[in-house]
Amino acid sequence: MELFKNKRLKHILALGFFLFLVVGTVLILRRSSEQNVWQLSEGPVFGTFYEVKYQYAEPLDEEILKSLEQVDAACSIFNPESTISKVNAGDSTFADTIFTYALLWADKVSRDTRGAFDYTVAPLVNAWGFGFKTGQFPTEAEIDSLRQFVGYDKVYWEHSQERGGLIRRADKRTTLDFGGIAKGYGVDCVARMLELKGVKNYMVMVGGEVVVKGTNPEGKPWSVGVEEPVDDRSGATSEINKILHIKNDGAVATSGNYRNYYYHNGRKISHTIDPRTGHPAETTMLSASVFASTCMEADALATAFMVMGPDSTRAFLARRPDIRAYIIYNDNGERRMWASKGVE
């Protein structure tokens, strides 16, 4: 009798274990199937378009938009209720967390590039007619006047236990503008949200700024196309100069001067303003694609490299092995391409 009970118990346990395996396998397969679903979220943002491809069980459109809207609410000069708009208007000196993070990064890149990137350059950009499309070229006297309150060294950040971050400006006319990092910052915020959701494979793009992780839907490394820098203000011409395959997770941003420019008295004037001189950057650089750990830094450095030119860019990269780049420039009428170590 005892033997019969033991056999019966063994059969019950074996049957229970078998059912556990079956149910567990079904759940695992179901979960795996759900994770293999590729989602697409896209739409207008920051005056351009965003596109997010990711492998997840359900759409995350609301979370993606929320991440982008948080950056807009802190960093957009076109949003009158944003933190940066209130600071510029003198209505507030309070800096929320998102704004403070953007400011600290903008200041870091400004110092690292010795002013080739400067988040206070907007008055000069606007004076040259690219900010508000005035088409009016400033006089030397106007440039000298504007340069008195342009400069990242005229902005100070203080910490207050009562209110957190406080922004001080040496001159109230100094205007902050995060346009050179906002798109990259938005990409980083969306990527961070996907990381917190446990997403392993994704691509986040806002305009020309991109962050990728894992592999694409075909199971291959993500690829980024670098446009051929052909002068065309209409944007109708779009040829690919090089395909860059991103084998490691990371961010890439591209800047070029072949879309926005003027011809004045037979001379081509780039939209890229050199904050150090107050004039359009006079370099032979045509395009700069920058790889970095954050899209915000890649975005800002791509702008800086367009100002610095090929030689200074290569010297900068020699000091910063954590940053990689692919540049296209003009060499006595010949188009040249150069890639730093690790770019393929």
C-alpha positions as CSV (number, residue, x, y, z in Angstrom):
1,M,0.0,0.0,0.0
2,E,2.8,2.4,0.9
3,L,4.6,1.5,-2.3
4,F,1.5,2.3,-4.3
5,K,1.2,5.7,-2.6
6,N,4.8,6.5,-3.3
7,K,4.4,5.6,-7.0
8,R,1.2,7.6,-7.2
9,L,2.9,10.6,-5.6
10,K,5.8,10.3,-8.1
11,H,3.3,10.2,-11.0
12,I,1.6,13.3,-9.7
13,L,4.9,15.2,-9.2
14,A,6.1,14.2,-12.7
15,L,2.8,15.3,-14.2
16,G,3.0,18.6,-12.3
17,F,6.6,19.2,-13.4
18,F,5.6,18.4,-17.0
19,L,2.7,20.8,-17.0
20,F,5.1,23.4,-15.4
21,L,7.5,22.9,-18.3
22,V,4.7,23.2,-20.9
23,V,3.2,26.4,-19.4
24,G,6.7,27.9,-18.9
25,T,7.7,27.1,-22.5
26,V,4.4,28.6,-23.8
27,L,5.0,31.8,-21.8
28,I,8.6,32.1,-22.9
29,L,7.7,31.6,-26.5
30,R,4.9,34.1,-26.2
31,R,7.1,36.6,-24.6
32,S,9.8,36.0,-27.2
33,S,7.2,36.4,-30.0
34,E,6.0,39.7,-28.4
35,Q,9.6,41.0,-28.1
36,N,10.2,40.3,-31.8
37,V,7.5,42.8,-32.7
38,W,9.1,45.9,-34.3
39,Q,7.4,49.2,-33.7
40,L,7.6,52.5,-35.5
41,S,6.8,56.0,-34.1
42,E,7.3,59.1,-36.2
43,G,6.1,62.7,-36.5
44,P,7.1,66.4,-36.5
45,V,9.2,67.8,-33.7
46,F,11.7,70.7,-33.1
47,G,10.9,72.1,-36.6
48,T,12.0,68.7,-38.2
49,F,10.8,65.1,-37.9
50,Y,11.5,62.2,-35.6
51,E,11.5,58.5,-36.3
52,V,11.9,55.7,-33.7
53,K,12.2,52.0,-34.6
54,Y,12.3,49.6,-31.7
55,Q,11.7,46.0,-30.8
56,Y,9.1,45.8,-28.0
57,A,5.8,44.1,-27.1
58,E,3.7,47.2,-27.4
59,P,3.8,50.7,-28.9
60,L,5.5,53.4,-26.8
61,D,4.2,56.4,-28.7
62,E,3.0,58.3,-25.7
63,E,6.2,57.8,-23.8
64,I,8.3,58.9,-26.8
65,L,6.3,62.1,-27.3
66,K,6.5,62.8,-23.5
67,S,10.3,62.6,-23.6
68,L,10.5,65.0,-26.6
69,E,8.0,67.4,-25.1
70,Q,10.0,67.6,-21.8
71,V,13.0,68.8,-23.8
72,D,10.9,71.3,-25.7
73,A,9.4,72.6,-22.4
74,A,12.9,73.2,-21.1
75,C,15.1,74.1,-24.1
76,S,13.0,75.5,-27.0
77,I,13.4,79.3,-27.6
78,F,10.3,79.0,-29.9
79,N,8.2,78.0,-26.9
80,P,7.4,81.2,-24.9
81,E,6.6,79.1,-21.8
82,S,9.8,77.1,-21.9
83,T,12.5,77.5,-19.2
84,I,15.0,79.0,-21.6
85,S,12.5,81.5,-22.9
86,K,11.7,82.7,-19.4
87,V,15.4,82.9,-18.5
88,N,16.1,84.9,-21.7
89,A,13.2,87.3,-21.0
90,G,14.4,87.8,-17.5
91,D,11.2,86.4,-16.1
92,S,13.0,83.6,-14.2
93,T,16.5,82.6,-13.1
94,F,15.3,79.1,-12.0
95,A,16.7,76.2,-14.0
96,D,14.9,72.8,-13.9
97,T,16.8,69.6,-14.1
98,I,16.4,69.1,-17.9
99,F,17.5,72.7,-18.6
100,T,20.4,72.5,-16.2
101,Y,21.7,69.3,-17.8
102,A,21.5,70.9,-21.2
103,L,23.3,74.0,-20.0
104,L,26.1,72.1,-18.3
105,W,26.7,70.1,-21.5
106,A,26.5,73.2,-23.7
107,D,29.0,74.9,-21.5
108,K,31.3,71.9,-21.5
109,V,31.5,71.7,-25.3
110,S,31.9,75.5,-25.6
111,R,34.9,75.3,-23.3
112,D,36.3,72.1,-24.9
113,T,36.2,73.7,-28.4
114,R,37.4,77.1,-27.1
115,G,34.4,78.8,-28.3
116,A,34.0,77.2,-31.7
117,F,30.6,76.1,-30.3
118,D,28.9,78.7,-28.2
119,Y,25.3,78.5,-27.0
120,T,25.0,82.3,-26.8
121,V,25.7,83.0,-30.5
122,A,22.1,83.4,-31.5
123,P,22.2,87.3,-31.8
124,L,25.0,87.0,-34.3
125,V,23.2,84.3,-36.2
126,N,20.1,86.4,-36.4
127,A,22.0,89.5,-37.4
128,W,23.4,87.6,-40.4
129,G,19.9,86.7,-41.4
130,F,19.8,83.0,-40.8
131,G,17.9,83.1,-37.5
132,F,14.8,84.9,-38.8
133,K,15.6,84.9,-42.5
134,T,16.0,88.6,-42.7
135,G,18.7,88.4,-45.4
136,Q,20.3,91.6,-44.0
137,F,24.1,91.5,-43.6
138,P,25.3,93.4,-40.5
139,T,28.0,96.1,-40.5
140,E,31.3,95.8,-38.6
141,A,29.9,98.2,-36.0
142,E,26.8,96.1,-35.5
143,I,28.9,92.9,-35.2
144,D,31.2,94.6,-32.6
145,S,28.2,95.7,-30.7
146,L,26.7,92.3,-30.6
147,R,29.9,90.6,-29.6
148,Q,29.9,92.5,-26.3
149,F,27.2,90.2,-25.0
150,V,27.9,87.0,-26.9
151,G,30.1,84.5,-25.0
152,Y,29.6,81.4,-22.9
153,D,31.8,82.9,-20.2
154,K,29.1,85.5,-19.6
155,V,26.7,82.9,-18.2
156,Y,26.9,81.4,-14.7
157,W,25.2,78.5,-13.0
158,E,24.7,78.5,-9.2
159,H,23.2,75.9,-6.9
160,S,20.6,76.9,-4.3
161,Q,19.3,74.5,-1.7
162,E,16.0,76.3,-1.8
163,R,15.4,76.5,-5.5
164,G,18.0,74.2,-7.1
165,G,19.8,75.6,-10.1
166,L,20.0,79.4,-10.7
167,I,21.1,81.1,-13.9
168,R,23.1,84.3,-13.8
169,R,24.1,86.4,-16.8
170,A,26.8,89.1,-16.7
171,D,24.8,91.0,-19.3
172,K,21.0,90.7,-19.5
173,R,21.3,91.0,-23.3
174,T,23.1,87.7,-23.4
175,T,20.7,85.2,-25.0
176,L,20.9,81.4,-24.4
177,D,20.1,79.1,-27.4
178,F,20.2,75.3,-27.2
179,G,19.4,74.9,-30.9
180,G,22.8,73.3,-31.4
181,I,22.1,70.5,-28.9
182,A,18.3,70.3,-28.5
183,K,17.8,67.6,-31.2
184,G,20.6,65.5,-29.9
185,Y,19.3,66.0,-26.3
186,G,15.8,64.8,-27.4
187,V,17.3,61.7,-29.0
188,D,19.2,60.9,-25.8
189,C,16.0,61.3,-23.7
190,V,14.0,59.0,-25.9
191,A,16.9,56.4,-25.9
192,R,17.0,56.7,-22.1
193,M,13.3,55.9,-21.8
194,L,13.7,52.9,-24.1
195,E,16.6,51.7,-21.9
196,L,14.4,51.9,-18.8
197,K,11.8,49.8,-20.6
198,G,14.4,47.2,-21.3
199,V,14.4,47.6,-25.1
200,K,17.5,46.0,-26.5
201,N,17.3,46.9,-30.2
202,Y,16.3,50.4,-31.3
203,M,17.1,53.4,-33.5
204,V,16.1,56.9,-32.5
205,M,16.4,59.8,-35.0
206,V,15.5,63.5,-34.8
207,G,16.5,65.3,-38.0
208,G,20.1,64.2,-38.7
209,E,20.8,63.1,-35.1
210,V,20.7,59.4,-34.3
211,V,21.2,57.0,-31.4
212,V,21.2,53.2,-32.0
213,K,21.5,50.1,-29.9
214,G,21.7,46.4,-30.8
215,T,20.7,45.4,-34.4
216,N,18.2,46.4,-37.0
217,P,15.1,44.4,-38.0
218,E,17.3,42.3,-40.3
219,G,19.6,41.4,-37.4
220,K,22.4,43.5,-38.9
221,P,24.3,46.5,-37.6
222,W,22.5,49.8,-38.0
223,S,23.7,52.0,-40.9
224,V,23.8,55.8,-41.3
225,G,24.1,57.4,-44.7
226,V,26.2,60.6,-45.0
227,E,24.9,62.9,-47.7
228,E,27.0,64.1,-50.6
229,P,27.6,67.8,-49.8
230,V,26.1,69.2,-53.0
231,D,25.1,72.9,-52.9
232,D,21.3,72.8,-53.0
233,R,19.3,75.2,-50.9
234,S,16.0,73.5,-52.0
235,G,17.0,70.1,-50.6
236,A,15.8,68.4,-53.7
237,T,19.3,66.9,-54.4
238,S,20.2,64.1,-52.1
239,E,23.0,61.7,-52.9
240,I,24.8,59.4,-50.4
241,N,28.5,59.9,-50.1
242,K,29.2,57.1,-47.6
243,I,27.4,54.5,-45.6
244,L,28.7,54.2,-42.1
245,H,27.9,50.9,-40.2
246,I,27.5,51.3,-36.5
247,K,28.8,48.1,-34.9
248,N,28.8,49.5,-31.4
249,D,26.0,51.2,-29.6
250,G,26.2,54.9,-29.7
251,A,25.2,58.3,-31.2
252,V,26.0,60.1,-34.4
253,A,25.2,63.6,-35.6
254,T,25.9,65.3,-38.9
255,S,26.3,69.0,-39.8
256,G,26.9,70.6,-43.2
257,N,26.9,74.0,-44.8
258,Y,25.6,72.9,-48.2
259,R,21.9,73.6,-47.5
260,N,21.8,77.0,-45.9
261,Y,24.0,79.7,-47.5
262,Y,23.9,83.0,-49.4
263,Y,25.8,84.4,-52.4
264,H,26.8,88.0,-51.8
265,N,28.8,89.9,-54.4
266,G,29.9,86.6,-55.9
267,R,31.0,85.2,-52.5
268,K,29.4,82.2,-50.8
269,I,28.5,82.9,-47.2
270,S,27.8,79.9,-45.0
271,H,25.1,79.7,-42.4
272,T,27.6,78.5,-39.8
273,I,28.7,81.6,-37.8
274,D,32.0,81.5,-36.0
275,P,31.2,82.8,-32.5
276,R,34.9,83.9,-32.0
277,T,34.8,86.4,-34.9
278,G,31.2,87.2,-35.3
279,H,31.4,86.4,-39.0
280,P,30.5,83.3,-41.1
281,A,33.1,80.5,-40.6
282,E,35.7,80.6,-43.3
283,T,36.8,77.0,-43.5
284,T,36.9,74.4,-46.2
285,M,34.8,72.0,-44.2
286,L,31.7,70.7,-46.1
287,S,30.3,68.1,-43.7
288,A,31.1,66.6,-40.3
289,S,29.6,63.4,-38.9
290,V,30.5,62.8,-35.3
291,F,30.3,59.7,-33.2
292,A,30.1,60.1,-29.4
293,S,28.6,58.4,-26.3
294,T,25.7,60.9,-26.2
295,C,23.9,62.5,-29.2
296,M,23.9,65.8,-27.4
297,E,27.7,66.0,-27.5
298,A,27.8,64.6,-31.0
299,D,25.3,67.3,-32.1
300,A,27.3,70.2,-30.6
301,L,30.7,68.9,-31.8
302,A,29.4,68.5,-35.4
303,T,28.5,72.2,-35.3
304,A,31.9,73.1,-33.8
305,F,33.9,71.1,-36.4
306,M,32.2,73.0,-39.2
307,V,33.6,76.2,-37.6
308,M,37.0,74.7,-36.8
309,G,37.9,73.3,-40.2
310,P,39.8,70.0,-41.0
311,D,43.1,70.7,-39.4
312,S,41.8,71.9,-36.0
313,T,39.2,69.1,-36.1
314,R,41.9,66.4,-36.5
315,A,43.9,68.0,-33.7
316,F,40.9,68.0,-31.4
317,L,40.2,64.3,-32.2
318,A,43.8,63.5,-31.4
319,R,43.2,64.8,-27.9
320,R,39.8,63.0,-27.6
321,P,40.1,59.4,-28.6
322,D,36.6,58.8,-27.2
323,I,35.2,60.9,-30.1
324,R,35.3,59.7,-33.7
325,A,34.4,61.6,-36.9
326,Y,34.0,61.4,-40.7
327,I,34.6,64.7,-42.4
328,I,34.3,65.9,-46.0
329,Y,36.2,69.0,-47.0
330,N,37.5,71.0,-49.9
331,D,41.2,70.9,-50.7
332,N,42.2,73.3,-53.4
333,G,39.1,72.5,-55.4
334,E,39.3,68.8,-54.7
335,R,36.8,67.1,-52.4
336,R,38.5,65.1,-49.7
337,M,37.2,62.6,-47.2
338,W,38.8,61.7,-43.9
339,A,37.8,59.3,-41.1
340,S,39.3,59.0,-37.6
341,K,40.3,55.7,-36.2
342,G,37.4,53.3,-35.6
343,V,35.1,54.8,-38.2
344,E,34.2,52.4,-41.1
